């Protein structure tokens, strides 16, 4: 007796014919198998956790509530509503700043009266995932220059200088050491 690969469990009941005596050790073996199969199943009331992958094929998971913890699944409606889109803000007041992994998906605000250099690090230093997007704003008078670390390419039709106070740009990682830059930049 075991599951048939589709999740159905069958019992070999050839030992249990009408009018035949039930042999205790055969009955025990069947019950042992049933208990093992139930133990290896996921309880519908959430008492047990999965210990392996769940192949869904073309099926869907339905009836999911809105997430409340970091590892909760989300519904399409929750994702489409943009609940994920609140940017965390990273305020910087020095004259130099190098992007860090925690800046992925953040809004970096650079504010100083003197010129500011913001460095885009090489992938060998900080391995941002491809698709990383970081919003950048020059808050005050100190002009922000984006500097590409050795081996890094920053693609833009303009310069790597933000145009002035209150200018904002976005930088997106498109390959291992390649980023696209767009926004309110000083003209080339």
Helices and strands as residue ranges (DSSP letters): E 2-3, E 9-10, H 24-39, H 76-80, G 83-85, E 89-92, E 96-98, G 101-103, E 107-110, E 116-120, E 133-138, E 144-148, E 153-155, E 168-175, E 178-183
